[in-house]
Amino acid sequence: MLTLYAFGRVHAKVIGVTRDLRPLWMLEECGLPYEVRGLDHSAGELNSEAYRRLTPFAQIPVLEDDGFVLTETGAILLYLAEKSGRLIPSDLQGRAQVTRWCFAALNTVEPPLFQIAMIDMFSADDPSEQARRPGLVKWADRALGGLEEWLSARPYLVGEDFTVADVLMTTVLREVRGSDVLARYPRVRAYQQRCEARPAWQRTLDAYEQRLGAPPGSTR
């Protein structure tokens, strides 16, 4: 049985964009049996000695597979894809392309979007942070513009098939939900909506909202 250490309680402002949603979605897509062990971030459970033995950075998520422990969302999702044989091609070059887009989601697209999200959620009244935001939007535009062009010729990142890379990219794009950052990128928005329409994602959100005590439908 796979065990995923995820949020059981967390600051209300980040509900719906926490990174445990990535492996939770992947587990639903892969059909692997798993259990969730929810941790109370607000009570400091992530800083316990027992949890730090699993991850030196005291972060969520952590995956445990019969004594094998893995951290970092990109690594966890690729492991689940390989373990299940789902959402990843069987040939070397196909897997390389999927891995490429996993790295692109986390290393190229996410950095500016994450910083914009943190400013919008926690620094709306901080002039110095607000002064940084336009520069971050410009940085995000560089990445999103490239993604917009790429999606003009294909429904998903590596072609016709939804893969683990799309799980990562879609959850990265969610970080700026509620803002106008994606407004000028209709293909990116349509891509995100297409991915989020998948039944596995809807099941993921239903269970997530129930565990965190969020109102039904509030994370859509």
Backbone as JSON, one array per atom type, in Angstrom:
{
  "sequence": "MLTLYAFGRVHAKVIGVTRDLRPLWMLEECGLPYEVRGLDHSAGELNSEAYRRLTPFAQIPVLEDDGFVLTETGAILLYLAEKSGRLIPSDLQGRAQVTRWCFAALNTVEPPLFQIAMIDMFSADDPSEQARRPGLVKWADRALGGLEEWLSARPYLVGEDFTVADVLMTTVLREVRGSDVLARYPRVRAYQQRCEARPAWQRTLDAYEQRLGAPPGSTR",
  "N": [[0.84, -1.2, 0.0], [0.58, 2.17, -0.88], [1.54, 5.12, 0.79], [0.67, 8.43, 1.2], [1.89, 11.33, 2.48], [0.21, 14.13, 3.31], [-1.52, 17.33, 3.37], [-3.45, 17.8, 6.24], [-4.44, 19.83, 7.6], [-4.22, 23.28, 6.92], [-3.18, 26.66, 6.13], [-5.93, 28.67, 5.3], [-5.84, 30.26, 3.0], [-4.25, 28.98, 1.11], [-5.49, 26.67, 0.43], [-6.41, 24.52, -2.08], [-4.36, 25.0, -3.82], [-2.16, 23.69, -2.89], [0.77, 21.62, -2.92], [0.47, 18.9, -2.54], [-1.69, 18.15, -3.99], [-0.81, 17.38, -6.49], [0.52, 14.7, -6.49], [-1.72, 13.38, -5.45], [-3.66, 13.64, -7.45], [-2.3, 12.27, -9.47], [-2.18, 9.69, -8.39], [-4.87, 9.02, -8.47], [-5.29, 9.01, -11.22], [-3.65, 6.9, -11.98], [-4.72, 4.72, -10.74], [-3.73, 3.33, -8.56], [-3.68, 1.65, -5.41], [-3.92, 3.46, -2.38], [-3.23, 5.29, 0.66], [-3.96, 8.21, 2.57], [-2.12, 10.2, 4.71], [-2.84, 12.64, 6.71], [-1.38, 15.68, 7.74], [-1.09, 18.17, 10.26], [-0.35, 21.2, 9.45], [-0.53, 23.72, 10.66], [-0.28, 23.17, 13.35], [2.31, 22.42, 13.57], [3.16, 19.86, 12.87], [4.73, 19.09, 10.72], [7.27, 19.64, 11.48], [8.05, 17.76, 13.25], [10.18, 15.32, 14.83], [9.95, 12.74, 13.82], [8.79, 13.14, 11.3], [10.75, 14.62, 10.04], [12.67, 12.74, 9.67], [11.79, 11.54, 7.41], [11.8, 13.55, 5.48], [14.19, 15.97, 4.98], [13.6, 18.63, 4.58], [11.21, 19.2, 5.71], [8.76, 19.28, 4.31], [5.68, 18.96, 2.47], [4.52, 17.14, -0.33], [5.16, 13.71, 0.83], [6.0, 10.52, -0.31], [5.52, 7.16, 0.56], [6.47, 3.9, -0.08], [6.15, 0.86, 0.8], [8.32, 1.05, 2.64], [10.14, 2.39, 1.05], [11.04, 5.68, 0.54], [10.11, 8.76, -0.85], [10.56, 12.1, -1.92], [9.74, 15.43, -3.15], [7.77, 16.77, -5.63], [7.92, 16.44, -8.47], [9.63, 14.2, -8.75], [8.15, 12.28, -7.35], [5.81, 12.07, -8.92], [6.81, 11.14, -11.39], [7.84, 8.7, -10.55], [5.47, 7.37, -9.81], [4.26, 7.22, -12.29], [6.04, 5.52, -13.68], [5.88, 3.25, -12.05], [3.21, 2.45, -12.32], [2.91, 2.33, -15.03], [1.4, 4.14, -16.39], [0.35, 7.15, -18.05], [2.77, 7.8, -19.18], [5.07, 7.43, -21.83], [6.25, 4.32, -23.33], [8.62, 4.16, -24.72], [12.06, 5.25, -24.91], [12.69, 7.86, -25.94], [10.18, 9.03, -25.98], [9.6, 9.05, -23.21], [11.61, 10.77, -22.44], [10.77, 13.2, -23.57], [8.43, 13.65, -22.1], [9.57, 13.9, -19.55], [11.09, 16.16, -20.0], [9.07, 18.12, -20.19], [8.02, 17.97, -17.66], [10.11, 19.05, -16.16], [10.08, 21.59, -17.33], [7.63, 22.61, -16.45], [8.11, 22.84, -13.68], [10.53, 24.24, -13.44], [10.64, 26.36, -15.29], [8.08, 27.52, -15.76], [6.78, 27.59, -13.23], [8.36, 29.17, -11.26], [8.01, 32.18, -11.58], [5.18, 32.28, -11.42], [4.58, 31.2, -8.92], [5.72, 33.09, -7.18], [4.19, 35.36, -7.81], [1.7, 34.43, -6.95], [2.16, 34.2, -4.17], [2.54, 36.88, -3.47], [0.02, 37.92, -4.14], [-1.63, 36.54, -2.36], [-0.6, 36.99, 0.21], [0.66, 39.48, 0.46], [-0.73, 41.77, -0.25], [-0.94, 44.33, 0.8], [1.6, 45.29, 0.97], [3.82, 47.56, -0.06], [6.42, 47.26, -1.19], [6.47, 44.64, -2.1], [4.36, 44.7, -3.9], [5.47, 46.38, -5.75], [7.29, 44.71, -6.92], [5.74, 42.99, -8.37], [4.92, 43.62, -11.15], [7.3, 43.11, -12.59], [7.58, 40.38, -12.16], [5.31, 39.46, -13.46], [5.99, 40.1, -16.07], [8.12, 38.34, -16.41], [6.7, 35.94, -16.12], [5.11, 36.17, -18.41], [6.89, 35.66, -20.45], [7.34, 32.9, -20.23], [4.7, 31.92, -20.4], [3.9, 32.85, -22.87], [5.48, 31.31, -24.6], [4.43, 28.8, -23.99], [1.79, 29.15, -24.83], [2.14, 29.36, -27.61], [3.2, 26.83, -28.15], [1.05, 25.15, -27.55], [-0.62, 25.61, -29.64], [-0.51, 23.74, -31.61], [-1.11, 21.26, -30.59], [-3.07, 19.24, -28.33], [-2.2, 18.5, -25.8], [0.81, 18.54, -23.77], [2.8, 16.87, -24.9], [1.64, 16.04, -27.19], [-1.07, 14.17, -28.49], [-1.81, 12.72, -26.28], [-2.66, 12.75, -22.84], [-0.42, 13.22, -20.2], [1.85, 12.56, -17.41], [3.28, 14.92, -17.31], [1.39, 16.84, -17.92], [-0.2, 16.8, -15.67], [1.52, 18.0, -13.8], [1.98, 20.54, -15.06], [-0.61, 21.63, -15.19], [-1.35, 21.88, -12.48], [0.57, 23.69, -11.68], [-0.21, 25.96, -13.16], [-2.58, 26.54, -11.86], [-1.82, 27.96, -9.66], [-2.06, 30.69, -9.99], [-4.74, 31.15, -10.12], [-7.7, 33.05, -10.12], [-6.42, 35.42, -10.57], [-5.34, 37.84, -13.07], [-3.37, 36.87, -14.67], [-3.28, 34.82, -16.59], [-4.95, 35.75, -18.51], [-4.41, 36.7, -21.11], [-3.86, 34.52, -22.59], [-5.4, 32.43, -24.27], [-5.22, 29.78, -25.29], [-3.69, 28.48, -23.38], [-5.37, 28.7, -21.17], [-7.59, 27.25, -22.08], [-6.4, 24.77, -22.36], [-5.76, 24.22, -19.66], [-8.37, 24.04, -18.59], [-9.29, 21.85, -20.04], [-7.69, 19.79, -19.04], [-8.41, 19.86, -16.33], [-10.97, 18.96, -16.45], [-10.97, 16.26, -16.31], [-12.11, 13.17, -14.94], [-10.61, 11.99, -12.84], [-9.32, 14.16, -11.67], [-11.48, 15.57, -10.64], [-12.38, 13.75, -8.71], [-10.17, 13.81, -7.07], [-10.24, 16.46, -6.06], [-12.68, 16.4, -4.66], [-12.18, 14.6, -2.51], [-10.05, 15.91, -1.33], [-11.15, 18.4, -0.51], [-12.95, 17.45, 1.39], [-11.21, 16.31, 3.3], [-9.78, 18.54, 4.2], [-11.77, 20.1, 5.17], [-12.97, 22.02, 3.57], [-15.48, 24.01, 1.9], [-17.72, 22.25, -0.25], [-16.86, 22.22, -3.65], [-15.39, 24.55, -3.52], [-12.75, 24.66, -4.28], [-12.64, 24.57, -6.98]],
  "CA": [[0.0, 0.0, 0.0], [1.26, 3.46, -0.92], [1.11, 6.13, 1.75], [1.04, 9.8, 0.85], [1.79, 12.34, 3.54], [-0.4, 15.3, 2.69], [-2.05, 18.28, 4.35], [-4.71, 17.55, 6.93], [-4.86, 21.18, 7.98], [-3.27, 24.24, 6.38], [-3.73, 28.01, 6.05], [-7.09, 28.69, 4.39], [-5.55, 30.95, 1.74], [-3.56, 28.13, 0.14], [-6.29, 25.5, 0.1], [-6.71, 24.47, -3.52], [-3.13, 25.12, -4.62], [-1.06, 23.01, -2.21], [1.47, 20.72, -3.84], [0.05, 17.51, -2.4], [-2.69, 17.86, -5.02], [-0.16, 16.79, -7.66], [0.52, 13.24, -6.39], [-3.07, 12.89, -5.23], [-4.25, 13.52, -8.78], [-1.6, 11.2, -10.19], [-2.62, 8.41, -7.82], [-6.21, 8.74, -9.0], [-5.15, 8.69, -12.64], [-2.96, 5.62, -12.14], [-5.51, 3.64, -10.17], [-2.97, 2.6, -7.55], [-4.24, 1.75, -4.05], [-3.12, 4.33, -1.52], [-3.86, 5.94, 1.8], [-3.45, 9.55, 2.84], [-1.86, 10.52, 6.11], [-2.92, 14.09, 6.78], [-0.61, 16.33, 8.8], [-1.56, 19.49, 10.64], [0.71, 22.18, 9.26], [-0.69, 24.82, 11.62], [0.15, 22.71, 14.68], [3.73, 22.14, 13.52], [3.46, 18.43, 12.69], [5.77, 18.89, 9.71], [8.57, 19.84, 12.11], [8.31, 16.71, 14.22], [11.39, 14.53, 14.58], [9.59, 11.58, 12.99], [8.59, 13.55, 9.91], [12.03, 15.07, 9.49], [13.41, 11.57, 9.23], [11.32, 11.24, 6.07], [12.19, 14.64, 4.58], [14.98, 16.95, 5.71], [13.1, 19.97, 4.35], [9.94, 19.33, 6.43], [7.77, 19.71, 3.33], [4.68, 18.05, 1.94], [4.19, 15.77, 0.06], [6.12, 12.61, 0.9], [5.42, 9.23, -0.69], [6.18, 5.97, 1.12], [6.06, 2.69, -0.79], [6.72, -0.33, 1.44], [9.62, 1.39, 3.2], [10.86, 3.29, 0.15], [10.55, 7.04, 0.77], [10.46, 9.69, -1.94], [10.07, 13.46, -1.78], [9.75, 16.31, -4.32], [6.59, 16.39, -6.41], [8.28, 15.94, -9.79], [10.16, 12.85, -8.6], [7.05, 11.41, -6.94], [4.91, 11.81, -10.05], [7.5, 10.28, -12.36], [7.9, 7.36, -9.95], [4.14, 6.77, -9.92], [4.04, 6.9, -13.71], [6.83, 4.34, -14.0], [5.37, 2.11, -11.27], [1.91, 2.03, -12.84], [2.91, 2.25, -16.48], [0.35, 5.03, -16.88], [0.64, 8.57, -18.3], [4.15, 7.98, -19.62], [5.33, 6.52, -22.95], [7.11, 3.17, -23.05], [9.9, 4.29, -25.4], [13.01, 6.14, -24.25], [12.57, 9.24, -26.39], [8.89, 9.52, -25.5], [9.76, 9.36, -21.79], [12.47, 11.95, -22.34], [9.95, 14.37, -23.86], [7.57, 13.87, -20.93], [10.43, 14.41, -18.48], [11.42, 17.54, -20.38], [7.97, 19.02, -19.85], [7.92, 18.02, -16.2], [11.09, 20.05, -15.73], [9.63, 22.91, -17.78], [6.57, 23.07, -15.55], [8.63, 23.17, -12.35], [11.7, 25.13, -13.46], [10.47, 27.5, -16.17], [6.77, 28.18, -15.6], [6.36, 27.79, -11.84], [9.01, 30.19, -10.43], [7.32, 33.47, -11.5], [3.79, 32.14, -11.01], [4.54, 30.99, -7.47], [5.99, 34.36, -6.5], [2.99, 36.2, -7.99], [0.66, 33.89, -6.07], [2.47, 34.54, -2.78], [2.26, 38.31, -3.31], [-1.43, 38.16, -4.18], [-2.29, 35.95, -1.2], [-0.1, 37.38, 1.53], [1.34, 40.77, 0.5], [-1.54, 42.75, -0.98], [-0.76, 45.65, 1.39], [3.03, 45.55, 1.11], [4.23, 48.32, -1.26], [7.64, 46.74, -1.81], [6.11, 43.42, -2.83], [3.55, 45.11, -5.04], [6.38, 46.96, -6.74], [7.96, 43.6, -7.6], [4.8, 42.16, -9.12], [4.97, 43.78, -12.61], [8.46, 42.41, -13.13], [7.29, 38.95, -12.14], [4.34, 39.21, -14.53], [6.76, 40.12, -17.32], [8.85, 37.07, -16.42], [5.7, 34.91, -16.4], [4.67, 36.3, -19.79], [7.87, 35.0, -21.32], [7.06, 31.46, -20.19], [3.34, 31.64, -20.85], [3.87, 33.09, -24.31], [6.02, 30.13, -25.24], [3.47, 27.72, -23.81], [0.65, 29.46, -25.7], [2.51, 29.0, -28.98], [3.38, 25.39, -28.21], [-0.26, 24.49, -27.5], [-1.38, 25.88, -30.85], [-0.42, 22.61, -32.53], [-1.33, 19.99, -29.9], [-3.98, 19.41, -27.19], [-1.46, 18.3, -24.55], [2.2, 19.0, -23.89], [3.62, 16.05, -25.8], [0.86, 15.61, -28.35], [-2.48, 13.81, -28.35], [-2.06, 11.99, -25.04], [-2.47, 13.36, -21.52], [0.66, 12.54, -19.49], [2.23, 13.07, -16.1], [3.72, 16.31, -17.47], [0.19, 17.69, -17.89], [-0.59, 16.92, -14.26], [2.38, 19.02, -13.19], [1.77, 21.86, -15.64], [-1.93, 22.15, -14.83], [-1.34, 22.31, -11.08], [1.37, 24.92, -11.63], [-1.04, 27.06, -13.67], [-3.6, 26.83, -10.85], [-1.3, 28.83, -8.61], [-2.49, 32.07, -10.21], [-6.19, 31.2, -10.33], [-8.27, 34.23, -9.48], [-5.72, 36.63, -11.01], [-5.48, 38.09, -14.51], [-2.1, 36.52, -15.3], [-3.5, 33.96, -17.75], [-6.04, 36.31, -19.33], [-3.99, 36.93, -22.51], [-3.39, 33.24, -23.14], [-6.59, 31.59, -24.39], [-4.89, 28.37, -25.47], [-3.25, 27.98, -22.08], [-6.56, 28.57, -20.32], [-8.38, 26.12, -22.6], [-5.64, 23.56, -21.99], [-5.97, 23.99, -18.24], [-9.75, 23.58, -18.41], [-9.39, 20.5, -20.6], [-7.06, 18.87, -18.09], [-9.16, 19.85, -15.08], [-12.26, 18.29, -16.67], [-10.79, 14.82, -16.17], [-12.78, 12.63, -13.75], [-9.66, 11.75, -11.75], [-9.09, 15.44, -10.99], [-12.68, 15.88, -9.86], [-12.34, 12.88, -7.53], [-9.1, 14.33, -6.21], [-10.72, 17.66, -5.36], [-13.73, 16.03, -3.73], [-11.55, 14.02, -1.32], [-9.21, 16.97, -0.76], [-12.04, 19.33, 0.2], [-13.5, 16.77, 2.56], [-10.16, 16.15, 4.29], [-9.39, 19.84, 4.75], [-12.94, 20.81, 5.67], [-13.31, 23.13, 2.7], [-16.81, 23.87, 1.34], [-17.74, 21.51, -1.51], [-16.76, 23.04, -4.85], [-14.66, 25.8, -3.28], [-11.41, 24.63, -4.87], [-12.73, 24.47, -8.44]],
  "C": [[0.87, 1.25, 0.0], [0.67, 4.38, 0.14], [1.59, 7.49, 1.29], [0.83, 10.69, 2.06], [1.36, 13.64, 2.89], [-0.92, 16.23, 3.78], [-3.37, 17.77, 4.92], [-5.32, 18.85, 7.42], [-3.78, 22.14, 7.51], [-3.96, 25.59, 6.32], [-4.81, 28.06, 4.97], [-6.76, 29.31, 3.04], [-4.91, 30.04, 0.7], [-4.33, 26.85, -0.18], [-6.69, 25.57, -1.37], [-5.49, 24.59, -4.4], [-1.94, 24.43, -3.95], [-0.49, 21.9, -3.1], [1.13, 19.25, -3.63], [-1.04, 17.15, -3.4], [-2.08, 17.16, -6.23], [-0.08, 15.26, -7.56], [-0.86, 12.66, -6.13], [-3.79, 12.68, -6.56], [-3.61, 12.36, -9.54], [-2.02, 9.83, -9.68], [-4.0, 8.03, -8.34], [-6.14, 8.36, -10.47], [-4.58, 7.28, -12.83], [-3.76, 4.44, -11.6], [-4.77, 2.79, -9.16], [-3.64, 2.72, -6.19], [-3.33, 2.59, -3.16], [-3.94, 4.79, -0.32], [-3.21, 7.29, 2.02], [-3.27, 9.72, 4.33], [-1.79, 12.04, 6.22], [-2.16, 14.64, 7.98], [-1.13, 17.75, 9.02], [-0.4, 20.48, 10.56], [0.66, 23.26, 10.31], [-0.19, 24.44, 13.01], [1.63, 22.31, 14.7], [4.1, 20.68, 13.33], [4.56, 18.18, 11.68], [7.17, 19.02, 10.3], [8.89, 18.78, 13.16], [9.55, 15.92, 13.84], [11.1, 13.36, 13.64], [9.43, 11.99, 11.53], [9.89, 14.01, 9.28], [12.95, 13.9, 9.13], [13.01, 11.15, 7.82], [11.79, 12.29, 5.06], [12.95, 15.71, 5.34], [14.46, 18.37, 5.58], [11.75, 20.22, 5.03], [8.83, 19.85, 5.51], [6.81, 18.57, 3.0], [4.65, 18.25, 0.43], [5.41, 14.88, 0.21], [5.37, 11.34, 0.52], [6.23, 8.12, -0.04], [5.59, 4.74, 0.45], [6.79, 1.5, -0.18], [8.14, -0.07, 1.93], [10.47, 2.29, 2.32], [10.23, 4.67, 0.26], [11.04, 7.95, -0.33], [9.81, 11.04, -1.67], [10.23, 14.2, -3.11], [8.68, 15.86, -5.32], [6.94, 15.84, -7.79], [8.77, 14.5, -9.72], [9.05, 11.87, -8.24], [6.16, 11.07, -8.13], [5.56, 10.92, -11.1], [7.62, 8.85, -11.83], [6.55, 6.66, -10.08], [3.82, 6.39, -11.36], [4.79, 5.63, -14.1], [6.28, 3.1, -13.29], [4.08, 1.55, -11.88], [1.91, 1.77, -14.34], [1.85, 3.13, -17.12], [0.9, 6.44, -17.06], [2.11, 8.82, -18.64], [4.41, 6.99, -20.76], [6.27, 5.39, -22.56], [8.48, 3.31, -23.7], [10.76, 5.38, -24.76], [12.81, 7.59, -24.65], [11.23, 9.84, -25.98], [8.95, 9.89, -24.03], [10.61, 10.61, -21.6], [11.67, 13.22, -22.61], [9.02, 14.69, -22.69], [8.38, 14.45, -19.78], [10.81, 15.86, -18.74], [10.32, 18.5, -19.93], [7.66, 19.04, -18.36], [8.88, 19.07, -15.64], [10.65, 21.45, -16.15], [8.56, 23.46, -16.86], [7.15, 23.59, -14.24], [9.73, 24.22, -12.37], [11.53, 26.38, -14.29], [9.17, 28.25, -15.89], [6.47, 28.5, -14.14], [7.06, 28.94, -11.11], [8.31, 31.57, -10.43], [5.88, 33.35, -11.03], [3.68, 31.97, -9.5], [4.77, 32.29, -6.72], [4.81, 35.32, -6.64], [1.89, 35.74, -7.05], [0.91, 34.28, -4.62], [2.21, 36.03, -2.51], [0.77, 38.55, -3.24], [-2.12, 37.64, -2.92], [-1.88, 36.61, 0.12], [0.49, 38.79, 1.6], [0.58, 41.85, -0.27], [-1.33, 44.17, -0.46], [0.7, 46.03, 1.59], [3.52, 46.27, -0.15], [5.47, 47.75, -1.95], [7.35, 45.48, -2.6], [5.26, 43.75, -4.05], [4.4, 45.73, -6.14], [7.11, 45.88, -7.52], [7.04, 42.88, -8.58], [4.86, 42.37, -10.64], [6.16, 43.09, -13.25], [8.26, 40.91, -13.17], [6.29, 38.58, -13.22], [5.05, 39.19, -15.88], [7.55, 38.82, -17.49], [7.88, 35.93, -16.77], [5.25, 34.96, -17.86], [5.62, 35.62, -20.77], [7.6, 33.49, -21.4], [5.7, 31.14, -20.77], [3.18, 31.88, -22.34], [4.41, 31.9, -25.09], [5.07, 28.95, -25.14], [2.25, 27.91, -24.7], [0.95, 29.05, -27.14], [2.62, 27.48, -29.13], [2.03, 24.67, -28.3], [-1.11, 24.78, -28.73], [-1.44, 24.67, -31.77], [-0.73, 21.27, -31.88], [-2.24, 20.22, -28.69], [-3.28, 19.28, -25.84], [0.03, 18.55, -24.8], [3.03, 18.18, -24.85], [2.81, 15.48, -26.96], [-0.59, 15.31, -28.02], [-2.81, 13.21, -27.0], [-1.77, 12.83, -23.81], [-1.41, 12.55, -20.77], [0.9, 13.16, -18.12], [2.71, 14.52, -16.18], [2.53, 17.27, -17.42], [-0.35, 17.83, -16.48], [0.22, 18.02, -13.59], [2.08, 20.41, -13.74], [0.43, 22.45, -15.21], [-1.96, 22.62, -13.38], [-0.46, 23.53, -10.87], [0.52, 26.12, -12.07], [-2.11, 27.46, -12.67], [-3.12, 27.82, -9.8], [-1.76, 30.28, -8.76], [-3.98, 32.15, -10.53], [-6.74, 32.4, -9.56], [-7.55, 35.52, -9.86], [-5.92, 36.78, -12.52], [-4.25, 37.63, -15.3], [-2.29, 35.69, -16.56], [-4.47, 34.56, -18.77], [-5.67, 36.44, -20.81], [-3.57, 35.65, -23.21], [-4.55, 32.26, -23.26], [-6.29, 30.12, -24.57], [-4.44, 27.74, -24.16], [-4.46, 27.76, -21.17], [-7.43, 27.4, -20.78], [-7.72, 24.79, -22.26], [-5.86, 23.22, -20.52], [-7.38, 23.45, -17.97], [-9.93, 22.16, -18.92], [-8.81, 19.47, -19.63], [-7.89, 18.75, -16.81], [-10.54, 19.23, -15.23], [-12.16, 16.78, -16.48], [-11.44, 14.3, -14.88], [-11.84, 12.41, -12.57], [-9.36, 13.03, -10.97], [-10.29, 15.82, -10.14], [-12.74, 15.01, -8.6], [-11.3, 13.38, -6.54], [-9.58, 15.52, -5.4], [-11.79, 17.32, -4.34], [-13.13, 15.51, -2.42], [-10.72, 15.06, -0.58], [-10.05, 17.95, 0.06], [-12.59, 18.7, 1.48], [-12.44, 16.66, 3.65], [-9.81, 17.47, 4.97], [-10.57, 20.64, 5.29], [-13.31, 22.02, 4.87], [-14.72, 22.93, 2.15], [-16.76, 23.13, 0.0], [-17.74, 22.46, -2.72], [-15.92, 24.28, -4.7], [-13.28, 25.82, -3.93], [-11.44, 24.52, -6.38], [-12.23, 25.75, -9.09]]
}
